[in-house]
Amino acid sequence: MADHPRLLYLITEDWYFWSHRLDLARAAREAGYDVIVATRVTHHGERIRGEGFQLEPLEMVRRSRNPFREVIAVAELVRLYRRVKPDVVHHVAMKPILYGSLAAWLTRVPSVINAFAGLGYAFMDERNELLRWCVKTAFRTVLRVSHSVALVQNQDDQDRLVGEGVVPASRARIIAGSGIDVAVYSMQPSPSGIPVVVLPARMLWDKGVGEFVEAARRLKQKGVHARFILVGRRDEHNPAAIPEIRLKEWVQAGGVEWWGHREDMPAVYAAAMLVVLPSYREGLPKVLLEAAACGKAIVATDVPGCREIVRDRLNGLLVPPRDSTALAAAIEELLSDQALREEMGQRSRTRVLAEWSSPRITEQVLGLYRDMVTASAIDRSHGYA
């Protein structure tokens, strides 16, 4: 192994690396790793290169119905791993885990981390038992042959993966998300004027966007005076993507505004009186950590991932998923009680400082890298690899 271990991140989209793994990659570089980023390049390629990371553009996309294209994607990764010869690969999300683990096994990568950003629709769709069985079987197979560590963000996901035999308990770890820069996401004075209620997320049905729009309609019919804002990009490669025409219809009806993707999220949170995420399931939603770091009261659904961040009646309100009536009632309650909102917002900030600041989470992940590199070096010295 070289003096500087080679660490490769495999992530399908460059914007996701930039928003969720940039701080970790910087810390890894400072800790002595040569950092390589393999991803589909759209808008952030020059930024990633500007950080001094080696960028490896990929053709792999998250969603494809062409089997031949999927075989090509695996072959592309095999070629990449053989050429780069990483000491550690860190796969993020479903397709990189599945294809990357297979490529890592074929090329004998010594250390593999498979980071589940949440259990996706294929794992969770109770309506399609055949699909779920196929997905679980595929993951069970590649995770075992690659001798990887599975990294999840909450206890529910670990229990499910271990309980269903997808991952052995001995190779499952929980690290809560990717951390928050609490200096960038800081508390600001409470906004004045017309209340702004923000849902920050990709525009997907399973983020609860439809329920938020319906809750906004109900509240406006009751005479609640507020602006309801959707903030986030469309994600056309996701099967739960909301058609752009539907988003425009909602805006034209006057119930909500759609601001699209925003680079200045701290400013968005500063303008918000309340932050809402009525998601059906999460890993550990970074937008809620950002909102909490900014001292916001939160309305979220009582589902894995959200309930790790929001404690009901402590720093926000939890409501059942897919329930626009309960969602509207919770939003109305917090809009009408400034003292409660501010008290909850202060508790949100305190929780982030104690549990999810970037240095705290980064050190946990770097510790996992160190452990795996050390174990790999021991195996090599004994002739096991």
N, C-alpha and C positions, 0 to 999 in steps of 0.2 A: 504494500500500500504506500502511496506517495506521502510526503510530509504533509501535504494539504489534501485531506480526503475530498473526493469529488461527490457532491450532493446534487442530485437531479430532481427537480420538481416536475411532475407530469400533471398538467391541468388543461382541460379542453379549451378554455377561453382566456385570452390575455387580460381582459378586463377583470376577470375573477381573481387571477393572480394579483393584479395590481390592488384590488380592493381588500383582499382577504389574506394574502400571504407575503406582501411586500416587507412589512416590518420583521417578520420571521426570517426571511431570506437575508435581509440586511444584518440581522444579529448573527446568523450562521456564517456569513462572510467575515464578520468581525471576530468570530470564534475560530477562524482558521480554515473554513471550508471553501473550496472552489465551487461556486454556485452556477448551475446550469438550469435554464427554464425551457421546458419543451411544451409548446402550446400552439393553438391556432392563433395566428396573428391577424388582428383587425385594426385596432386603434391605438394600442399601447406598445408596439414593438420598439419604437425609438426611445420611449421612456425606460423600458426594461434594459435596453442596451446602454442607455445613459447612466444607469445605476452601476454599470460595470459587470453585469451578469452576462454569461454566455447564453445567447438566445438561439434555440433550435425550433424554427417554424415547422408546424405539422399540418397535414391535410385532414386529420381526424376531426369529425364533427360528432356532436352528442347524439344526434338522431338521424338514422339512415335506415331505409328499408331495402337497401341493396346488399345482399350477402357478399357479393364479390368485393364491394367497397369495404366491408368490414374485415375481410381477409387481408386486403391491402393495408388497412390501418394497423393490424397486428404485425404484418411484415415490416411496415415502416418503423414500428417501435423496436422490433428485433434488430434491424439494421442500426438504429440509433444507439441502442444499448451496447451493441458490439463495438461500435466506433468510439463512443464516449467512455465506456468502461467505468460506470459510476460505482463508488463504494457504497453509497446509500441512495435509494430512490424513494421519493415521497409522492405517492399517488393520491390525488384528491378527487373524490366523488366517484360515481358508479362506473362509468365506462373506463376511465383511467385505471381504476382498481382492477376491473375484469381483464382488460387487454394488457395493461402494464404488468400485472402479476404473471400472466402467461409469458410475456416477453422476458421478464426477469428470470423466470424458471428456465427458459430455453437458453438464456445467455449467462446463467449462473451468477447473477448479481448477488453479492453476499448479504446485503441488508435491505429489507423491503418494509416500508411503512405504508399501510393502506388506510387513508383517512376518510371515513364516512362523514360527509357534510350533513347527513340526515338519511333516513331510509326513504328512498324515492317511491314513486307511484307503483313501480313494478313489484316492490316488496310489500306494499301496503294495500293494493287493490284487492279487496275481498271478493269482488265480483268475478275475477278471472283466476280461478285456482290453478289452471294449467300454466298460465304465465308465471304466477308466483312460484310454482314448483320448479319450473325451468330456470328461473332466475336464481333461486336459492341453491339449486343443484350446481349451477355453473359457478357461483361464488364459492360454495363449499369446496369444490374441486380445485379451483385455482389458488384459493387462499391456503389450502393445505400443502399443495405441491411447492408453492413458493416460499414456505416457511416464514411467512410475514407476521408482523404485528398489526393487528386491527385497532385503529384509533377512532373512538367515537366521542361524541360531545355530551352525552347525557346517559343516565343510568337506564332509562327505558330502552334505548337503542342497544346498549350492551346486553341487557337481559334478553331482549328478543333474539339477537344474533347468536348468543350462547345457548339460549333455551331451545332454539330451533336447529341447533347443530351446525350452523353456518361457520362459526368460529369457536375453536377450543377456548375455554375460560383462561387457560394459562397464557394465551396470546392476545388477549383483549385488554385495552387500556382506555381510561377515560381522561381526556384533557379538554377542559371546557372552552372550546372555540379557539379563536386566533388572537384574542386580546384586543384591548382598546387603548389608544393613545389618549390618556386623560388630560393632557395639555391641549391637544387639538379639540377634543370634545369636552368642553368645559361649561360650567354653569354661567348663564347670562341672566340679566334682569328679566322678570316676567313681562311678556309682551302686553301691550295695551291695544285698544281698538277692537274691531270685530274678531271674535275668537276664531282661531285657525286650528283645524283638526286634520292631522296628517297621517296618511297610510303610506309608509316608505317601503316599497317592495317591488320586485319584478311583477309585471302585469300578468299574473297567472290566476286561474280560477281557484287553485288550492291555497292561495294566499288569503282567501276570503274577500277578494275585491268585490265580488258580486254582493255579498252580504253587507259590506261597507256602503256600497252605493244605495242599497235598499234602506239601510239604517239612516243614511243622510236624507233620503226622500221622506221617510216617516217623520224625522225630526223637523224638517222644513214645513211639512204639513201641519205640525203642531205649533208652528210659530217660533221654533228655536232659531235664533239669529246667529249663524256661524258659516264659515267657509270650510268646505270639505275637500281636501286636496289629495290626489293620487300622485305620488312621486316615485318614478321608476321607469326603467326601459321595458319595452316589449322583448320577449324572448322567444323568437320564432322557432327555435330548435327544441323547445319544450312542448310536450303534448298537451299541457294544460294552458298554453298561451291563449290569451284573450284576443280575439280579432280586433284589429285596429278600427274597423268600422263600428264595432260595438263601443269601444272607448269614446269615439267621436260622437256617437249617439247619446251617450251619457252626458258628455259635456254640453252638447247642444240642448239637451233637456233642462239644463240649468241646475242639476243637483250637485254635481261635483266639478272640480277642475282637474285637469291632468297636466302636470308640469314636465312629464317625461324624465329622462335621466338628468341628474344634477351632480355636478362635481363639488358644489359648495354645500355639502350636507350639514356642517355645523351651523351655517346661516339658516338653513331650512328648519333645523330643530329650534334655533333661537326664536324664529317667528312663530313656532307652534305653541299653542296653549296645551295641547293634548296630542299624544302619539298613540296610534291604534294599529294592531296587527291581528286580524281575526283568522290566522292561518289554521289549516287542518292538521298540520304536523310540521315540526322543525327539528333540526339538529341542535343548534344554539344560535338563534337569529342575531346576526351582527347588528342589524338596524335597531333592535331593542336594546342591545348593549350600548350603542351610540346614544340612543335617546335617554337611557338611564344615566349615562355619564354626563349628559347635558342637564340633568336634574329634572326630567320630565316625569309626570305621572303617566301611566300607561294603561290602556285597555287591551287585553289580549285574550286569546282562547285558552281554555284549560286543557292543553295538549302537551305532549313531550316537547321539550325545547323552550316553549313559551313559559311554562310554569316553573322552569329553573330560574328564570330571570324575574318574573313577576310573582310576588307573593300576595295573594288576595287580601285586600284591605290593608296591606302594609305599604307597598309602593305602587299599587295600581289595583285594577279590578280584573278578575278572570270571569269569562262567560263561556257557555257551551259553544262548541264549533257549529257552524252552519245555522246559527240562530240570530237572524237580523233583529228580531224583537228585543232579545236580551242585550244585544250589542247596542242598540239605540238607547235602551234604558241606562246602560252603564255610561255611555258618552254623555247623556243628559245629566246624570248625577254629578259627574265630575266637572262639567261645564258650569254647573250652578253653584259650586262650592269651591271658591278660590283658596280658602285656608286649607282644605283637605288636599287639593291639588299640590299646593306648595309643600305641605308636609310630606306627601308621598314622593314628590320630586327630590326632596332632600335625602330621603331614605334610598331612593334609586341611586343617587350619586355615591352615597356611603357604601352601598353594596358593591358597586363597580370598583371602587378604590380598594376594597378588601379582597375581592375575589377575581376580577377579570382585567386588571390593568395589564398592558402589554409586557412589561418586564416579568411579571409573575408567570404568565402563560408561556412566554418565550423560553424562560429558563426550564420549564417542564419539558418542552419539546426538545430543546438542546440537550437536556439530560437524557432523553430517550435516544437521540442520535449518538451521544457518547457511549451509552451502554451497548448499543448495537454494533458500533464500530469496534469497541473493545472486545466484545464477544466474537466478532468475526475474526479479529486478529489472533485471538486465542485459538480459534478453530484452525486457522491457517498454520499456526505454529505446531499444532498437533497433527497436521496432515489431513484434517477433515474436509477441507475444501480445495 
